[in-house]
Amino acid sequence: MRKFAAAVRGALALAVAALVAMGMSQNTHRQFEKGLSSRSSVIIQEVVGTITLAVLALTLWQAIRLWRGRPPGPMLTLLSIGLILALGWVLALAGQRAS
C-alpha cells in the first residue's frame, strides 16, 4: 500500500511539475494579443514557477524514498504546498495576461 501511495503522489507531483515547466517555457514573452505585459508580472510568474518546481522536485524525491522503504518524511506537506504554489503560479500567469 505504501508503494502505491508513493507512486500516486509521485506521479501527481511529476504531472503538475511538467505542466508548470511547460507553461513557464511557453509564456515568457511579454507581447501577446492584448498588448505588452509588465516586466514585473513576468518576473513574478517565473519566480513562483521556479519555487513550485523546487517544492515538487522535493516531493518527488520523498516519493522515491518512500518507494524504497525509507521513512515517509514530509511528503504530504510538500505535495500540498506544491499544489498551492501551482495554483499561485496559474494566478500569476493570469495576472501577467491581464496586465
N, C-alpha and C positions, 0 to 999 in steps of 0.2 A: 504494500500500500504506500510505503514511503517513496519508493521509486516512481510509482505512478504520479503521486503528488508532485514530486520534484520535476518529473518530465512535463507535466501540465504547466506548472509555474514557469519553468524554464522556457517552454515554447511560447507562452504568453509574453514573457519579457523579451524574447527574441523577435516576436512578431511586432510588438509595439516599437522596439528599437529600430527595426527595419523601416517601419512607416515613418518614424521621426527622421531617420537618416536620409531617406529618400525625399521627404518633404524639405529638409534643410538644403539638400543639394539642388533641388529644383526651384526653390523660392528665394534665392539670394538676390535676384535682380530688383532694383528699385523702380524700374519703369514697368508699368502694366496698364491695363485698359483705362483705368480712371485717372492716370497721371503718374506723378512721381511721389513715392513714399519717402518719409524722412529717414535719414541715416540712423537715427537713434532707434527707430522701430525695427529696422533690420538687425541692428546690433543686439537689441533685447531678445528678439526672436532667436538669433543664433546662440546667445549665451544660455537662454533657457533650454534650448535644444541640446546643447553640449552637456549641461548638468543632467538633463534627463537621460542622455546616453550613458553617462558615467554611472548613474544610480542603477540603470537597467543592466549594465555590464556587471556590476557588483551582485545584482540579483541572480544573474545567470551563473556567476561564479559560485554563489551559495547553493544554487540548484545542483550544480555539478558535484559540489562537496557532499550534499545530501544523497545524491545518487550513489556515490562511492561509499556510503555508510558512515560518514562523519556526523558530528552533532549538527543539528539544523541551523543554528545561528539565527540572525535576524532577517531571514529571507522574506517572510510575510510583511514585515515592516518596510523593507526595501522595495518590495513589489508595490505596496500601497503608495509609498512616496513616489515611486517611478510613474505610476498611473496618474497620480495627481499632477506631477510635473508635466506629463504628456498632455494632460488637459490644459495646463497653463501654457504649454507651447502652442497648442491649437488656438488658444485665445490670443496669444502674442502674434501669431500668424494672421489671425482675423483683424487684429488691431493694425498690423502692418498694411494689410489690404485696404482698410478703411481710412487710413491717414492720407 
